[in-house]
Each structure stands twice: as structure tokens, then as C-alpha cells.
Amino acid sequence: MGLHDRKPSEIKRLLKSFGHAGEGIKDAFLHERNFQIHCFLGAAAAAAGAVLGISPVEWFTVIGFSCLVLSLELVNTAIERTVDLVTEEIRPLAKAAKDAAAGAVLVSAAGACLAGLIIFVPKLIKFIIF
Ligand SMILES: Nc1ncnc2c1ncn2[C@@H]1O[C@H](COP(=O)(O)OP(=O)(O)OP(=O)(O)O)[C@@H](O)[C@H]1O
């Protein structure tokens, strides 16, 4: 099979992969409350950034943390569903896996919160006072 024969099917496969990823994001958005909350908070941070005029480095931080939290929410969802697929019984390992995944989201969300406070609180104070 020549290079030209392979190209269309590889592009198709790539597009299919994007499609599957999009389905995963859509499913989490429709069914996972925490994912919806984090989407809303990311959008709120972006709106605040636009209104308050944050710097490129601050944009990088806001976008980076938002993507990190949303990515870990998706991984958390994947782990929860995989554990539920494996067992519906109460099992210490199932608990440990789900708690660790939830912990990963919490760590990233705490970092995002802290970064948000450092970036936005001084600007908000200036915005309100002046
Ligand atoms: N099979 C299980 N065995 C033992 N403990 C479990 C099991 N399933 C869930 N748990 C415990 O219940 C918690 C919540 O699990 P659940 O699957 O309900 O996730 P959730 O409510 O969707 O979580 P989140 O708040 O992250 O969306 C887990 O973190 C874990 O401590």
C-alpha cells in the first residue's frame, strides 16, 4: 500500500478519534454535575479576565488551570465508570481508586482557586475602588 493509499484512511481515523473524544466531553458535560460546575467556573474566569484585562502570563495560567481541572474531571469520570463496570459491590480497592481520582481533581481545583485569587483579587479591588 502506497503513501497516498494510506493517507485518507489515517485522516479518517484521526477524525474518528476526535469524534470519540468529543463524545466523551459531551457526555461528561450532560451527565456530570462537577464537570458542568467546572466548565461554568472556567468560563466565569475567562469573562473576568476579559473584563479586568489580565496579562498574557495570567491568561496562560487561567487557561492552563481550567484545562487541567476539566481534564482531571474527565479522568475522574472515566475511573468512576470503570470501577462501576468492574464491581457494584462495596470494595476497599474500589473506594481507594475513586477517592484517589477525586483527590486529583481536588488538588487541581485548589491550585486553580489559589491562582484565581492571586490574579483576580487585587484587580477586583482596584476595579471596585477606582
Ligand atoms: N464500589 C465501591 N466500594 C467502596 N466505596 C465506594 C464504591 N463506589 C463508590 N464508593 C465511595 O463513594 C464515593 C463516591 O462515589 P460515586 O461513584 O458515587 O462517585 P460520585 O458521587 O459520582 O463522585 P463525584 O462526587 O466525584 O462525582 C467514592 O469516592 C468512594 O469513597
The ligand as a Gaussian input file, in Angstrom:
#p B3LYP/6-31G(d) Opt

LIG

0 1
 N      -17.758000       0.167000      44.929000
 C      -17.422000       0.984000      45.941000
 N      -16.823000       0.481000      47.047000
 C      -16.470000       1.299000      48.067000
 N      -16.652000       2.628000      48.083000
 C      -17.239000       3.186000      47.022000
 C      -17.650000       2.406000      45.887000
 N      -18.206000       3.232000      44.984000
 C      -18.134000       4.453000      45.494000
 N      -17.557000       4.454000      46.714000
 C      -17.298000       5.644000      47.583000
 O      -18.269000       6.628000      47.301000
 C      -17.605000       7.815000      46.774000
 C      -18.475000       8.417000      45.709000
 O      -18.528000       7.512000      44.633000
 P      -19.515000       7.693000      43.406000
 O      -19.279000       6.609000      42.430000
 O      -20.896000       7.895000      43.921000
 O      -18.972000       8.990000      42.759000
 P      -19.676000      10.401000      42.577000
 O      -20.708000      10.649000      43.632000
 O      -20.055000      10.472000      41.165000
 O      -18.389000      11.231000      42.904000
 P      -18.054000      12.703000      42.497000
 O      -18.524000      13.500000      43.675000
 O      -16.532000      12.678000      42.351000
 O      -18.759000      12.956000      41.200000
 C      -16.250000       7.329000      46.292000
 O      -15.285000       8.373000      46.294000
 C      -15.925000       6.239000      47.302000
 O      -15.418000       6.788000      48.512000

